[in-house]
Every structure is written in C-alpha cells, then in structure tokens.
Amino acid sequence: MIPINVEFQSEHDLYISYMPFLKEGGLFVRTAEPYELGVEVELNVLLPDSLEPSLIKGDVCWITPTGAQNGTPAGIGVSFTDDPDKVRNQIEQAIARQLSSSEPTLTM
C-alpha cells in the first residue's frame, strides 16, 4: 500500500477535491507521480483547522495526466475503502454549504 500525505489549506481546496459521487466518498489528490488504476493507497489527510492527520485507505479510481485539457492539474482520484476516522463525514460537514454549488471542481 502506497502512503500519500495530503494537506488542505482551506475549505475551498477541500471542496474542489472532494468526490461525493463515489459510493464511500473520495478525494482528488494533486500529484505528478505516476499511478495505475486500482492501486491501493493510504491517505494521511490533514483537513483545514485540524491538528492531526487522519488515515484513509482507498483505491486509485481516476487519473488526470500532466497536460490535461482545461489546465486541470495532474493527479489521482482516490475512492475511500476504509475510513475509520469518519473523514468523509468531517469533509461533508466542513463543506456543507458548498456541496450544492455549481462551481467547477477538479473532478466532475
């Protein structure tokens, strides 16, 4: 399992990276490192205003390559498979006002 550290500086950064359309939730992680679909990863996620990161296990379900259209940054989408700290709930509470926004995100 590949460890990845992810830190969100603001609720807006979290909003544009969150993938609520996945069954268990997920996050888009900016990275230029190459990954393959289905690879298992461990995300150490530091949410805005959090003091310590939370661990989430997931699978790579999305790849945005370097040089993608519309200037979208390179990265991977990670679908949560094990979320013992209930990070999905924490994310949805933090960005609740923005979830119905029509503002484009880094995912869909």
C-alpha positions in Angstrom: 0.0 0.0 0.0 1.4 3.4 -1.0 1.3 6.2 1.6 0.3 9.7 0.4 0.3 12.8 2.5 -2.5 15.3 1.7 -3.0 18.7 3.3 -5.9 21.0 2.6 -5.3 24.7 3.5 -8.9 25.9 3.1 -12.4 24.6 2.8 -12.4 25.7 -0.8 -9.4 23.5 -1.6 -11.2 20.6 0.1 -14.4 21.3 -1.8 -12.7 21.3 -5.2 -11.0 18.0 -4.4 -13.9 16.1 -2.8 -15.7 13.4 -4.8 -19.2 13.0 -3.3 -20.4 11.0 -6.3 -18.4 7.9 -5.2 -20.3 5.5 -3.0 -18.0 5.8 0.0 -16.6 9.2 -0.9 -13.2 10.1 -2.3 -10.6 12.8 -2.9 -8.7 14.1 -5.8 -5.0 14.3 -4.9 -2.7 16.6 -6.9 0.4 14.7 -7.9 2.7 14.3 -10.9 3.7 10.8 -9.7 2.5 8.0 -11.9 -0.1 5.7 -10.5 -2.2 2.9 -12.0 -5.9 2.4 -11.7 -6.8 0.1 -8.8 -3.6 0.7 -6.8 -4.3 0.7 -3.1 -3.1 3.8 -1.2 -3.1 5.2 2.3 -4.0 8.8 2.5 -2.8 10.8 5.5 -5.3 13.7 5.3 -4.9 16.9 7.2 -8.2 18.9 7.0 -8.4 22.6 7.4 -8.3 23.6 11.1 -7.2 20.0 12.1 -4.2 19.4 14.3 -3.5 15.9 13.3 -4.0 14.0 10.0 -6.5 11.2 9.6 -5.8 7.9 7.8 -8.0 6.7 5.0 -7.4 3.7 2.8 -8.5 3.8 -0.8 -8.1 2.7 -4.4 -7.0 4.9 -7.3 -10.1 5.2 -9.5 -9.3 8.3 -11.6 -6.1 9.6 -13.2 -5.6 13.1 -14.6 -2.4 13.1 -16.5 0.1 16.0 -16.8 -1.1 18.3 -19.6 -4.8 17.5 -19.3 -7.3 19.7 -21.0 -8.6 23.0 -19.5 -5.5 23.3 -17.3 -6.7 20.7 -14.8 -3.7 19.8 -12.5 -2.3 16.3 -12.7 -3.4 13.9 -10.0 -5.4 10.9 -9.0 -8.8 10.3 -7.6 -8.9 8.0 -4.6 -12.1 6.1 -3.7 -12.4 5.5 0.0 -12.4 1.8 1.1 -11.6 2.2 4.8 -12.4 5.4 6.7 -12.1 4.5 10.4 -11.9 8.2 11.5 -15.1 9.0 9.5 -13.2 11.6 7.5 -16.0 11.6 4.9 -18.4 12.9 7.5 -15.9 15.6 8.6 -15.4 16.7 5.0 -19.1 16.9 4.3 -19.7 19.0 7.5 -16.8 21.3 6.6 -18.1 22.0 3.1 -21.8 21.5 3.6 -22.7 25.0 2.2 -20.7 24.4 -0.9 -21.9 20.8 -1.8 -24.8 22.1 -3.9 -22.6 24.7 -5.6 -22.3 24.8 -9.4 -18.7 25.9 -9.1 -16.5 23.6 -11.1 -14.2 21.2 -9.2 -11.1 19.2 -10.1 -13.2 16.1 -10.6 -16.6 16.5 -12.4 
